[in-house]
Amino acid sequence: LLSSCEEKLALSKDIKNIVPESTLTKITDLGTPIHKGDKPTNLSNIYKASPFILKSSNIPSDNVGKSFADYNFRLYDQDNTNLSIKLDYLNGPESGSGLGGFISGNGSDFSVFVKVHSTSSGQQADLIHIISGTIVSGGIKDLYFANFMLDNNGNTGKVWIENEEGRVIYDSDGMSPVIQSLQSNVFKDVLSSSSGSSLIVK
């Protein structure tokens, strides 16, 4: 049996149910910090990760140092009883809203795990998004974002990366500031921006 201290530093069953241990090992081996625990601070806010740069990848065609479109996201409806949270995001031409996820962490160090169902060229797949960092005054310090394939459903259309392949991207200036509401000019500028690559997985 785990000691009470080890239990507090373990990932919840909900997180383990959405991301296999084998995938999580690949994600951490590529440098994504995973902050374990069951007492994360309040994360609710809107943040901007920029410059958003590829830190590492196990996709053969990727080049470390590649620039991605700014990643702007909102965390909200946090519930520390069941360690759940919701995510909205904008990343170049991609967006998602009302995505349910789970949190781990203690104090200001946190990780958010969100299972995302995506469709591209009529082909469907399930991915895991992991956001890790440290809450500080005015934003998030040392933000890392992992985007990995859980199930490409056979990849018959050859539009997806392989299962357990993915990317680790980070905010290369070390600080992801709090920004305005989703309706602000900041977000309108993001929607019209074409700079950098998006997170489309193929």
N, C-alpha and C positions, 0 to 999 in steps of 0.2 A: 504493500500500500504506500501511496505517496504521503510524505509528511505534510502538515498543514502549510509549511513554507513552500514546498514544492508545488502543492496544489495552487497556491496563489500565483505562482510563476508559470503555470501551465496555460496552454491555449484551451478555450472552451470547446465543449462537444460540438456546438454549432459551427465553429470555425473548422474543426477537424472534419465535419461532415461535408463541407463545401470544397476543401482543398486537400488532396491526398498527401500523405507524408512524403512520398517520392517527389511530388512536384514542389512541395515546400522546401525540401532539401536542395533541389536545383536552384530555387529562388535565392536561398540564403548563401549557397556556394558562389553565386554570381554577385554577392555583395550587398544584398538587401538586408538592412537591419530589421529584425522582428522583435518588437518590444512586448514581452509577455506580461501577464498579470491581469487582475480583475478590478483595478481601481484607477481607471484613466480619468484625467481631468476633463472638464467641459471643452469639447471641440467645436461647438456650434458657431460657425462663422463662414465667411466667403474668402477664399484665398486665391492667390495668383502665383504659379510656379513659372519662373522665367529668369534667365535662359534655361530651357528644358533640353538637356543633352543626354545622349545615350552613354551610359556608364559601362554597361556590359551586356552581353547577349550570347545565347547558344544557337542563334540562327546563322547558318553558314554565310549568307549573303550580307549580313549586317557589318557596318563599319563603326567601331567605337569612336565617339566624338561627334557623331551625326546630330544635327540640330532638329528638334521637333517643335511644332507649333506650341505656343504657350498653353499650359494646362491650368484652366480656371475652374474652381470647384467650390461647391457649397456642402457643408456637413450640417445636418439638422436632425431634429426629433431623436436626440440621444436619450437612451434609457439605460442607466447604469445598473438597473436590477437584472435585466436580461442581456445587458451588454450589446444592445442593438443600436443602429444609427441609419440614417438615409443619406444618399449622395445624389447631387446633380452635378454635371460637369459639361464644359465646353472645351473642345480641343480642335482648332481648325474647323473642318467641315463636320466633325463628329460631335455628338452630344448625347446625354442621357439624363433622365430625370426620375426622381422617386425610386431610385435603386436601393433596395434594402441590403444592409450589411451588418457586420459584427465587429466589435472593438476588443482589443487587448491592450494592456499597458498598466503602468503604475505612475501616478502623478502626471508630470508633463510629458513623459515619453509614451508614445502611443503607436499602434498599428491598426488600420482599418482594412477589413477583408470584404470585398463585394463580388458576388458571382454575377456575371453579365452575360445575357443571351443576345447574340449578334446575328445579323443577316447581311450577307454580301453576295450580289449576283444570284439571288435566290437560294443560296446555301446558308445553312444555319450552323452555329457553333456556340459553345459555352466557354467563357474565359474567366479568369480570376484577376481582379484588380486589387493590388495591395498598396496602400499609402502609409508610409511610416515617417515619423519625425518627432520633433520636440516643440511643444507649445511654449512660446516666449512672448514677451510684450510686443504686440503689434503684428504677430504672425506665427509662422512655423519655421523653425531652424532645421537645417539638414534634412530636407524633404527628399525621400526616395519613393519612386513609383514603379511597381512591377506589374507587367501585363503578360500573362502566360495562358497558353491554351490548355483547357481541361479536356474538352471533347470536340473534335472537329467533324464528328459524325461520318467518318470515312473519307472526308475531303474529296468527294467524287468530282467536284468542279475545279479542284486544284486552286482554290482561292485562299486557303488558310495555311498557316504554318502547321507543323506537326504537333501532336499531343506532347505536352511537357516542354515545348519550346516557348521562348518568350524573351522579353527585353526588360532591363532595369534602366530606368531613366531618372535623372536627378536634377534638382534645381542647382545649377552650377555656381551661383553666387552665394549659396548657403542660406538664403532668406526668402521665404514666400510670404509676402505681406498680406494682411487683411485688406480687402478691397470693398467697393460699394455693393449695392444690391444687384441682383440679376438684371434689373431693368436699367442699370446705370450706363453711362456712355462708355465706361471701361469695357463692359461686356459687349456693347454694340460694336466697338472697335475690333474686338476679338472675332466676332462673327464675320466681319468684312475682311479680315486679314488672311493673306495666303502665304505668309512667311513661314518657313520651316515645314517639315514633314508632319503629317498627322499620325495617329496611332493605329491606323488601319493595318491589320496584322500581316498582310502578305506584301 
